[in-house]
Amino acid sequence: MTNVPPASTLRYNRVPSVTFDFWLIKLMAVTMGETAADYLAVNLGLGLTTTSLIMTGVLLVALVLQFAQKKYVPWSYWLAVVLISIVGTLVTDNLVDNFGVKLTTTTIVFALALMATFALWFRLEGTLSIHSIFTNRREAFYWLAILFTFALGTAAGDLVAEQFGLGYLSTGILFGMIIASLAFGYFFLELDPILGFWLAYIFTRPLGASFGDLLSQSAEYGGLGFGTIITSLLFLAAIVAIVIYMSVTHEGEEFAAAHSTIEDAGAEGRVVVPLRQKLGTVRER
């Protein structure tokens, strides 16, 4: 039987547990990141450089708010995700469009940057588990990794859809099949949950971006022609609705406590128990 640590040792995890709603809102966030970046840079005529500077500033403010929470708060967390999705898209677009860096190069560079982030994170913390993010350093590694997943996903998605010529729909189906295979591996083949999570997090970016482009781009470019405004607003409305639901139900909240090893494979020893279950156990004591 798993022993839950005393209430005095319990700490809130600062990021959400992985649920169906987590993946749903994450997919919509990356889709909106693609269309919102295009709207700001192209439709409003701000250009990539100006848009990048503005959105980076807004993202930094959102991250300050997120770091101040010291626990998972849906509105601040998902605000940061949406903004970092936009900035990650703009980083790749700037390198490709403004500096002429090839998509193959950006894909490789961001893949290496992400691996270096994971290596340093594991070197300093002994774990990559998303269930034990309760210090500023761990959260900083978490958000840096997420930034690189968005930049990498943008580069990989554009590489497949545009340079390889598969188109938005075929690219979306391709990455959807990859994610489905990861899910199959996790549920039936004992795929490592940490590896599976981060791979899925990477591949949901090009999946969402592909369907965002499919909805927003004109038929001339292989899209359905809904435009960036309508597409962005639709996904924003859905994101807000799910965030409200999460806030009311407290879905995604959990404690991460430094105690005996369960989920971190012996690296640091974190007991992870869903919030409601753990609160109930503490109350019983």
Residue frames as qw, qx, qy, qz and C-alpha x, y, z in Angstrom:
[[0.000, 0.888, 0.460, 0.000, 0.00, 0.00, 0.00],
 [0.389, 0.503, -0.023, 0.771, 1.25, 3.49, -0.88],
 [0.388, -0.609, -0.445, 0.530, 1.84, 5.69, 2.16],
 [0.175, 0.848, 0.205, 0.457, 0.84, 9.28, 1.62],
 [0.456, 0.116, -0.386, 0.793, 3.29, 11.67, 3.29],
 [0.166, -0.601, -0.540, 0.566, 2.22, 14.04, 6.09],
 [0.241, 0.893, 0.371, 0.079, 0.38, 17.19, 5.09],
 [0.271, -0.870, 0.165, 0.378, 3.39, 19.31, 6.07],
 [0.447, -0.309, 0.630, 0.554, 5.48, 17.76, 3.25],
 [0.502, 0.583, 0.621, 0.151, 2.87, 18.20, 0.51],
 [0.071, -0.458, 0.215, 0.860, 3.57, 20.67, -2.26],
 [0.637, 0.627, 0.274, -0.353, 1.41, 21.66, -5.17],
 [0.583, 0.120, 0.546, 0.589, 2.53, 20.69, -8.63],
 [0.051, 0.557, -0.009, -0.829, 2.69, 23.87, -10.71],
 [0.314, 0.227, -0.611, -0.691, 1.61, 22.27, -13.97],
 [0.790, -0.021, 0.111, -0.603, -1.49, 20.18, -14.70],
 [0.552, -0.108, 0.826, 0.029, -1.75, 16.43, -14.64],
 [0.152, 0.181, -0.701, -0.673, -2.29, 14.84, -18.04],
 [0.485, 0.359, 0.692, -0.396, -5.97, 14.27, -18.82],
 [0.438, 0.507, 0.650, 0.359, -8.08, 14.13, -21.96],
 [0.067, 0.966, 0.247, -0.045, -8.95, 17.80, -21.53],
 [0.412, -0.682, 0.334, 0.503, -5.24, 18.61, -21.22],
 [0.440, -0.015, 0.676, 0.591, -4.54, 17.23, -24.70],
 [0.257, 0.733, 0.600, 0.194, -7.69, 18.76, -26.13],
 [0.070, -0.975, -0.088, 0.189, -6.89, 22.27, -24.95],
 [0.458, -0.529, 0.464, 0.543, -3.21, 21.86, -25.84],
 [0.464, 0.280, 0.682, 0.491, -4.12, 20.91, -29.40],
 [0.147, 0.881, 0.423, 0.151, -6.41, 23.93, -29.71],
 [0.319, -0.863, 0.095, 0.381, -3.77, 26.19, -28.16],
 [0.461, -0.294, 0.558, 0.624, -1.17, 25.23, -30.75],
 [0.347, 0.558, 0.647, 0.388, -3.72, 25.59, -33.53],
 [0.039, -0.967, -0.246, 0.044, -4.55, 29.07, -32.33],
 [0.468, -0.647, 0.280, 0.532, -0.85, 29.84, -31.99],
 [0.472, 0.107, 0.615, 0.623, -0.38, 29.18, -35.69],
 [0.169, 0.722, 0.552, 0.383, -3.36, 31.20, -36.88],
 [0.261, -0.927, -0.175, 0.205, -2.89, 34.06, -34.38],
 [0.499, -0.457, 0.342, 0.652, 0.77, 34.48, -35.39],
 [0.351, 0.310, 0.614, 0.635, -0.26, 34.67, -39.05],
 [0.021, -0.864, -0.483, -0.140, -3.02, 37.16, -38.26],
 [0.355, -0.851, -0.015, 0.386, -0.76, 39.51, -36.31],
 [0.461, -0.381, 0.458, 0.658, 2.16, 39.37, -38.70],
 [0.236, 0.194, 0.698, 0.648, 0.31, 39.28, -42.02],
 [0.022, -0.713, -0.653, -0.253, -3.29, 40.44, -41.71],
 [0.266, -0.904, -0.209, 0.262, -2.54, 43.33, -39.34],
 [0.547, 0.753, -0.080, 0.358, 0.61, 44.13, -41.27],
 [0.494, -0.840, 0.224, 0.032, 2.85, 44.27, -38.21],
 [0.529, 0.627, -0.566, 0.082, 5.47, 42.08, -39.81],
 [0.864, -0.131, -0.459, 0.158, 7.37, 39.22, -38.23],
 [0.442, 0.213, -0.441, 0.751, 9.92, 41.34, -36.36],
 [0.272, -0.354, 0.179, -0.877, 7.46, 43.74, -34.70],
 [0.820, -0.281, -0.262, -0.424, 5.01, 40.95, -33.94],
 [0.791, 0.001, -0.523, 0.317, 7.78, 38.85, -32.40],
 [0.223, 0.252, -0.430, 0.838, 8.95, 41.68, -30.14],
 [0.496, -0.339, 0.043, -0.798, 5.42, 42.50, -28.96],
 [0.887, -0.205, -0.305, -0.281, 4.42, 38.89, -28.31],
 [0.662, 0.112, -0.564, 0.481, 7.70, 38.09, -26.56],
 [0.040, -0.301, 0.373, -0.877, 7.07, 40.99, -24.19],
 [0.709, -0.269, -0.058, -0.649, 3.52, 39.80, -23.51],
 [0.869, -0.029, -0.494, 0.025, 4.80, 36.26, -22.97],
 [0.402, 0.224, -0.577, 0.675, 7.34, 37.42, -20.40],
 [0.373, -0.295, 0.256, -0.841, 4.58, 39.16, -18.44],
 [0.861, -0.143, -0.239, -0.426, 2.45, 36.00, -18.60],
 [0.761, 0.095, -0.575, 0.285, 5.36, 33.88, -17.35],
 [0.059, 0.300, -0.508, 0.805, 5.92, 36.23, -14.43],
 [0.655, -0.226, 0.085, -0.716, 2.26, 35.74, -13.51],
 [0.898, 0.007, -0.413, -0.152, 2.59, 31.98, -13.93],
 [0.557, 0.208, -0.623, 0.509, 5.70, 31.70, -11.75],
 [0.187, -0.335, 0.389, -0.837, 3.97, 33.74, -9.05],
 [0.758, -0.250, -0.257, -0.545, 1.18, 31.18, -8.66],
 [0.141, -0.424, 0.839, -0.310, 3.24, 28.39, -6.98],
 [0.509, 0.172, 0.818, -0.206, 0.55, 25.91, -8.02],
 [0.150, 0.237, 0.749, 0.600, -1.44, 25.00, -11.12],
 [0.271, 0.559, 0.358, -0.697, -3.92, 27.76, -11.90],
 [0.606, 0.435, 0.627, 0.225, -5.70, 27.07, -15.22],
 [0.322, 0.929, 0.180, -0.026, -6.02, 30.63, -16.53],
 [0.137, -0.870, 0.416, 0.225, -2.38, 31.61, -15.96],
 [0.589, -0.222, 0.729, 0.270, -0.98, 28.28, -17.14],
 [0.581, 0.477, 0.617, 0.231, -2.94, 28.11, -20.38],
 [0.182, 0.972, 0.007, -0.151, -2.41, 31.81, -21.08],
 [0.288, -0.692, 0.588, 0.304, 1.31, 31.08, -20.99],
 [0.607, 0.072, 0.753, 0.243, 0.86, 28.04, -23.25],
 [0.489, 0.776, 0.397, 0.040, -1.09, 29.99, -25.87],
 [0.060, 0.965, -0.200, -0.156, 1.44, 32.83, -25.87],
 [0.411, -0.531, 0.686, 0.281, 4.46, 30.54, -25.96],
 [0.655, 0.348, 0.650, 0.165, 2.82, 28.73, -28.87],
 [0.372, 0.917, 0.143, -0.008, 2.60, 32.02, -30.75],
 [0.145, -0.870, 0.440, 0.166, 6.18, 33.00, -29.90],
 [0.626, -0.219, 0.713, 0.229, 7.50, 29.55, -30.80],
 [0.625, 0.603, 0.474, 0.145, 5.83, 29.84, -34.19],
 [0.197, 0.979, -0.055, -0.025, 7.29, 33.32, -34.70],
 [0.446, -0.659, 0.547, 0.259, 10.80, 32.18, -33.78],
 [0.638, 0.091, 0.694, 0.321, 10.77, 29.59, -36.54],
 [0.449, 0.800, 0.381, 0.112, 9.08, 31.92, -39.04],
 [0.062, -0.956, 0.218, 0.187, 11.68, 34.62, -38.37],
 [0.507, -0.448, 0.654, 0.339, 14.57, 32.26, -38.94],
 [0.576, 0.305, 0.698, 0.298, 13.08, 30.95, -42.17],
 [0.331, 0.835, 0.405, 0.172, 11.54, 34.09, -43.68],
 [0.069, -0.991, 0.098, 0.050, 13.79, 36.87, -42.37],
 [0.337, -0.711, 0.589, 0.186, 17.13, 35.10, -42.13],
 [0.656, 0.491, -0.473, -0.323, 16.77, 32.51, -44.88],
 [0.266, -0.347, 0.884, -0.166, 17.49, 29.50, -42.66],
 [0.488, 0.025, -0.749, -0.448, 16.28, 26.27, -44.27],
 [0.775, -0.354, 0.013, -0.524, 13.46, 24.31, -42.62],
 [0.905, 0.022, -0.395, 0.154, 15.68, 21.24, -42.44],
 [0.396, 0.342, -0.467, 0.713, 18.26, 23.26, -40.53],
 [0.377, -0.425, 0.244, -0.786, 15.75, 24.77, -38.09],
 [0.902, -0.222, -0.211, -0.304, 14.24, 21.34, -37.46],
 [0.806, 0.096, -0.441, 0.383, 17.63, 19.86, -36.62],
 [0.181, 0.407, -0.385, 0.808, 18.76, 22.86, -34.54],
 [0.549, -0.413, 0.148, -0.711, 15.59, 22.94, -32.41],
 [0.936, -0.139, -0.309, -0.096, 15.70, 19.16, -31.96],
 [0.647, 0.187, -0.459, 0.579, 19.26, 19.47, -30.65],
 [0.100, -0.433, 0.288, -0.848, 18.31, 22.44, -28.45],
 [0.774, -0.362, -0.073, -0.515, 15.43, 20.44, -26.97],
 [0.909, -0.048, -0.376, 0.173, 17.66, 17.43, -26.29],
 [0.396, 0.324, -0.425, 0.747, 20.26, 19.69, -24.66],
 [0.408, -0.463, 0.147, -0.773, 17.53, 21.18, -22.44],
 [0.911, -0.267, -0.185, -0.255, 16.38, 17.72, -21.37],
 [0.786, 0.147, -0.430, 0.420, 19.96, 16.61, -20.74],
 [0.145, 0.378, -0.392, 0.826, 20.74, 19.61, -18.53],
 [0.632, -0.408, -0.001, -0.658, 17.37, 19.36, -16.78],
 [0.944, -0.180, -0.271, -0.055, 17.98, 15.69, -15.95],
 [0.613, 0.283, -0.441, 0.592, 21.59, 16.38, -14.99],
 [0.031, -0.373, 0.358, -0.855, 20.57, 19.01, -12.44],
 [0.615, -0.236, 0.182, -0.730, 17.25, 17.61, -11.23],
 [0.192, -0.176, 0.961, -0.099, 17.50, 13.85, -11.79],
 [0.353, 0.451, 0.811, -0.120, 14.06, 13.64, -13.40],
 [0.055, -0.053, -0.423, -0.903, 12.03, 14.94, -16.34],
 [0.075, -0.500, -0.861, 0.057, 8.72, 14.10, -14.72],
 [0.122, -0.460, -0.214, -0.853, 5.98, 16.68, -15.16],
 [0.627, -0.605, -0.463, -0.166, 4.52, 15.51, -11.84],
 [0.662, -0.488, -0.233, 0.519, 7.31, 17.08, -9.80],
 [0.302, 0.506, 0.100, 0.802, 7.41, 20.69, -11.02],
 [0.429, -0.825, -0.368, 0.010, 7.40, 22.59, -7.74],
 [0.486, -0.555, 0.053, 0.674, 10.57, 24.72, -7.82],
 [0.276, 0.851, -0.073, -0.440, 11.41, 27.74, -9.95],
 [0.091, -0.526, 0.740, 0.409, 14.32, 25.95, -11.61],
 [0.359, 0.175, 0.910, 0.112, 12.23, 22.97, -12.61],
 [0.387, 0.752, 0.463, -0.264, 9.49, 25.20, -13.91],
 [0.111, 0.788, -0.343, -0.498, 12.04, 27.23, -15.90],
 [0.187, -0.238, 0.888, 0.347, 13.28, 24.02, -17.56],
 [0.392, 0.454, 0.790, -0.126, 9.68, 23.01, -18.20],
 [0.348, 0.841, 0.207, -0.359, 8.80, 26.23, -20.04],
 [0.005, 0.663, -0.584, -0.469, 12.08, 26.30, -21.96],
 [0.304, 0.000, 0.930, 0.208, 11.40, 22.75, -23.15],
 [0.397, 0.647, 0.619, -0.202, 7.88, 23.74, -24.18],
 [0.200, 0.826, -0.160, -0.502, 9.22, 26.72, -26.16],
 [0.051, -0.450, 0.791, 0.412, 11.56, 24.43, -28.08],
 [0.379, 0.263, 0.887, 0.018, 8.78, 21.87, -28.69],
 [0.389, 0.783, 0.348, -0.338, 6.67, 24.60, -30.31],
 [0.139, 0.770, -0.428, -0.452, 9.55, 25.90, -32.42],
 [0.205, -0.239, 0.916, 0.248, 10.53, 22.36, -33.41],
 [0.427, 0.437, 0.780, -0.135, 6.95, 21.37, -34.16],
 [0.358, 0.821, 0.069, -0.441, 6.48, 24.45, -36.34],
 [0.064, 0.637, -0.652, -0.406, 9.65, 23.72, -38.30],
 [0.270, -0.044, 0.955, 0.117, 8.87, 20.01, -38.71],
 [0.446, 0.580, 0.623, -0.278, 5.26, 20.66, -39.72],
 [0.339, 0.822, -0.124, -0.441, 6.21, 23.29, -42.30],
 [0.105, -0.484, 0.802, 0.334, 8.98, 21.03, -43.59],
 [0.334, 0.171, 0.925, 0.052, 6.58, 18.17, -44.23],
 [0.376, 0.703, 0.528, -0.293, 3.61, 20.24, -45.43],
 [0.292, 0.895, -0.075, -0.328, 5.42, 22.78, -47.60],
 [0.010, 0.678, -0.675, -0.292, 8.92, 21.66, -48.54],
 [0.280, -0.067, 0.952, 0.103, 8.00, 17.97, -48.86],
 [0.336, 0.041, -0.460, -0.821, 4.73, 18.98, -50.52],
 [0.075, -0.254, -0.959, 0.101, 2.32, 16.79, -48.53],
 [0.286, -0.518, -0.353, -0.724, -0.13, 19.63, -47.92],
 [0.302, -0.399, 0.442, -0.744, -1.92, 20.57, -44.72],
 [0.864, -0.155, 0.020, -0.478, -4.45, 17.74, -44.56],
 [0.892, 0.183, -0.398, 0.112, -2.00, 14.94, -45.31],
 [0.289, 0.437, -0.570, 0.633, 0.51, 16.39, -42.86],
 [0.513, -0.368, 0.333, -0.700, -2.13, 16.57, -40.15],
 [0.955, -0.038, -0.122, -0.268, -3.13, 12.95, -40.79],
 [0.705, 0.355, -0.518, 0.330, 0.53, 11.86, -40.73],
 [0.067, 0.386, -0.589, 0.707, 1.26, 13.44, -37.37],
 [0.719, -0.253, 0.150, -0.629, -2.09, 12.25, -36.04],
 [0.941, 0.075, -0.323, -0.062, -1.06, 8.68, -36.88],
 [0.459, 0.377, -0.592, 0.545, 2.27, 9.20, -35.10],
 [0.319, -0.362, 0.441, -0.757, 0.45, 10.40, -31.97],
 [0.888, -0.108, -0.060, -0.443, -1.95, 7.44, -32.20],
 [0.818, 0.209, -0.500, 0.193, 1.04, 5.07, -32.34],
 [0.141, 0.388, -0.585, 0.698, 2.50, 6.74, -29.24],
 [0.627, -0.268, 0.239, -0.691, -0.82, 6.29, -27.44],
 [0.943, 0.046, -0.277, -0.177, -0.88, 2.62, -28.46],
 [0.592, 0.334, -0.584, 0.443, 2.68, 2.21, -27.21],
 [0.161, -0.395, 0.492, -0.759, 1.82, 3.81, -23.88],
 [0.739, -0.174, 0.203, -0.618, -1.35, 1.81, -23.21],
 [0.979, 0.088, 0.001, -0.181, -0.30, -1.57, -24.64],
 [0.822, 0.368, -0.277, 0.335, 3.50, -1.72, -25.05],
 [0.660, -0.634, -0.154, 0.373, 4.68, -0.10, -21.80],
 [0.437, 0.619, 0.002, 0.652, 6.18, 2.96, -23.48],
 [0.400, -0.216, -0.423, 0.784, 7.96, 5.09, -20.89],
 [0.011, 0.840, 0.537, -0.074, 5.39, 7.70, -19.79],
 [0.209, -0.764, 0.082, 0.605, 7.88, 10.59, -19.64],
 [0.247, -0.176, 0.658, 0.689, 9.25, 9.84, -23.12],
 [0.148, 0.513, 0.797, 0.282, 5.74, 9.30, -24.46],
 [0.043, -0.854, -0.382, 0.349, 4.50, 12.58, -23.01],
 [0.152, -0.681, 0.248, 0.671, 7.25, 14.73, -24.48],
 [0.219, 0.020, 0.772, 0.596, 7.08, 13.03, -27.89],
 [0.090, 0.673, 0.726, 0.108, 3.32, 13.56, -27.97],
 [0.113, -0.832, -0.184, 0.510, 3.81, 17.17, -26.87],
 [0.202, -0.402, 0.499, 0.740, 6.17, 17.74, -29.81],
 [0.121, 0.166, 0.827, 0.524, 3.96, 16.11, -32.42],
 [0.087, 0.738, 0.643, -0.184, 0.72, 17.79, -31.34],
 [0.070, -0.655, 0.085, 0.747, 2.33, 21.07, -32.46],
 [0.046, 0.200, -0.655, -0.727, 2.56, 20.21, -36.19],
 [0.020, 0.431, 0.896, 0.103, -0.77, 18.38, -35.95],
 [0.006, 0.763, 0.469, -0.444, -2.53, 21.48, -34.61],
 [0.045, -0.573, 0.273, 0.772, -0.65, 23.83, -36.93],
 [0.086, 0.030, 0.828, 0.554, -1.55, 21.73, -39.97],
 [0.006, -0.617, -0.785, -0.066, -5.25, 21.80, -39.18],
 [0.080, -0.743, -0.209, 0.630, -5.02, 25.49, -38.29],
 [0.032, -0.382, 0.504, 0.774, -3.56, 26.23, -41.72],
 [0.065, 0.277, 0.896, 0.340, -6.11, 23.90, -43.33],
 [0.007, -0.739, -0.640, 0.207, -8.96, 25.91, -41.80],
 [0.101, -0.801, -0.088, 0.584, -7.50, 29.40, -42.22],
 [0.208, -0.336, 0.553, 0.734, -5.66, 29.35, -45.54],
 [0.582, 0.454, -0.074, -0.670, -7.46, 30.01, -48.83],
 [0.917, 0.223, 0.319, -0.083, -8.31, 27.24, -51.28],
 [0.526, 0.793, -0.305, 0.042, -5.48, 28.52, -53.48],
 [0.072, 0.614, -0.734, 0.282, -3.00, 27.29, -50.87],
 [0.482, -0.021, -0.876, -0.007, -4.87, 24.09, -50.05],
 [0.040, 0.080, 0.680, -0.727, -6.99, 25.43, -47.18],
 [0.032, 0.580, 0.814, 0.023, -10.71, 25.81, -46.47],
 [0.134, 0.466, 0.232, 0.843, -10.63, 29.60, -46.45],
 [0.400, -0.752, -0.518, 0.075, -12.14, 30.41, -43.04],
 [0.145, 0.816, -0.144, 0.540, -9.42, 33.00, -42.45],
 [0.452, 0.141, -0.636, 0.609, -7.16, 33.59, -39.47],
 [0.279, -0.289, 0.276, -0.873, -9.64, 35.78, -37.54],
 [0.814, -0.182, -0.142, -0.534, -12.54, 33.33, -37.50],
 [0.823, 0.069, -0.544, 0.147, -10.28, 30.33, -36.90],
 [0.288, 0.247, -0.571, 0.728, -8.44, 32.02, -34.03],
 [0.428, -0.271, 0.220, -0.833, -11.66, 33.22, -32.38],
 [0.863, -0.122, -0.338, -0.356, -13.28, 29.78, -32.61],
 [0.750, 0.036, -0.564, 0.344, -10.38, 28.08, -30.91],
 [0.072, 0.299, -0.438, 0.845, -10.02, 30.88, -28.37],
 [0.638, -0.297, 0.007, -0.710, -13.67, 30.47, -27.37],
 [0.904, -0.091, -0.409, -0.080, -13.19, 26.72, -26.95],
 [0.528, 0.204, -0.553, 0.611, -10.03, 27.25, -24.88],
 [0.212, -0.339, 0.308, -0.863, -11.79, 29.74, -22.58],
 [0.800, -0.250, -0.166, -0.519, -14.70, 27.34, -22.07],
 [0.862, -0.024, -0.475, 0.174, -12.39, 24.45, -21.10],
 [0.306, 0.286, -0.486, 0.767, -10.31, 26.68, -18.80],
 [0.478, -0.362, 0.150, -0.786, -13.49, 27.76, -16.99],
 [0.908, -0.160, -0.297, -0.247, -14.50, 24.11, -16.65],
 [0.712, 0.134, -0.520, 0.453, -11.06, 23.20, -15.26],
 [0.025, 0.373, -0.381, 0.845, -11.19, 26.11, -12.82],
 [0.668, -0.328, 0.027, -0.667, -14.59, 25.09, -11.49],
 [0.964, -0.114, -0.200, -0.133, -13.87, 21.36, -11.22],
 [0.388, -0.757, 0.525, 0.038, -10.18, 21.75, -10.21],
 [0.958, 0.242, 0.128, 0.087, -9.30, 19.23, -12.90],
 [0.642, 0.606, -0.247, 0.399, -5.57, 18.81, -13.37],
 [0.251, -0.781, 0.406, -0.403, -4.58, 19.80, -9.83],
 [0.922, -0.126, -0.342, 0.132, -2.26, 17.47, -7.95],
 [0.452, -0.833, 0.319, 0.016, 0.30, 17.45, -5.18],
 [0.775, 0.404, -0.408, 0.263, 3.93, 16.53, -5.71],
 [0.594, -0.767, 0.201, -0.135, 5.68, 15.59, -2.47],
 [0.356, 0.600, -0.692, 0.185, 9.35, 14.85, -1.81],
 [0.730, -0.355, 0.476, -0.339, 9.17, 11.42, -0.18],
 [0.637, -0.133, 0.746, 0.144, 9.35, 7.81, -1.35],
 [0.069, 0.300, -0.645, -0.699, 9.87, 6.92, -5.02],
 [0.625, 0.393, 0.619, -0.269, 6.88, 6.13, -7.18],
 [0.633, 0.729, 0.256, -0.048, 6.82, 7.90, -10.55],
 [0.152, 0.915, -0.352, -0.124, 10.33, 9.30, -10.90],
 [0.914, 0.281, -0.274, 0.103, 11.98, 5.90, -11.37],
 [0.813, -0.363, -0.158, 0.426, 14.19, 6.32, -8.34],
 [0.453, 0.551, -0.018, 0.701, 15.66, 9.64, -9.50],
 [0.003, 0.405, -0.323, 0.856, 14.47, 11.91, -6.70],
 [0.181, -0.306, -0.874, 0.332, 11.55, 10.20, -5.03],
 [0.289, -0.042, 0.015, -0.956, 8.28, 11.98, -5.60],
 [0.188, 0.364, 0.889, -0.202, 4.94, 10.74, -4.41],
 [0.226, 0.016, -0.321, -0.920, 2.25, 11.78, -6.86],
 [0.077, 0.418, 0.886, -0.188, -1.37, 11.37, -5.88],
 [0.024, -0.591, -0.483, -0.646, -4.40, 13.10, -7.43],
 [0.049, -0.345, 0.292, -0.891, -5.39, 16.14, -5.38],
 [0.682, -0.355, -0.083, -0.634, -8.83, 14.96, -4.29],
 [0.886, -0.118, -0.445, 0.061, -7.54, 11.53, -3.25],
 [0.517, 0.164, -0.477, 0.691, -4.67, 13.00, -1.28],
 [0.242, -0.392, 0.183, -0.868, -6.80, 15.62, 0.43],
 [0.815, -0.317, -0.242, -0.420, -9.19, 12.90, 1.48],
 [0.817, -0.034, -0.477, 0.321, -6.36, 10.82, 2.92],
 [0.251, 0.281, -0.387, 0.841, -4.93, 13.81, 4.81],
 [0.483, -0.418, 0.017, -0.769, -8.32, 14.67, 6.25],
 [0.874, -0.246, -0.396, -0.138, -8.75, 11.11, 7.47],
 [0.644, 0.045, -0.481, 0.593, -5.52, 11.51, 9.43]]
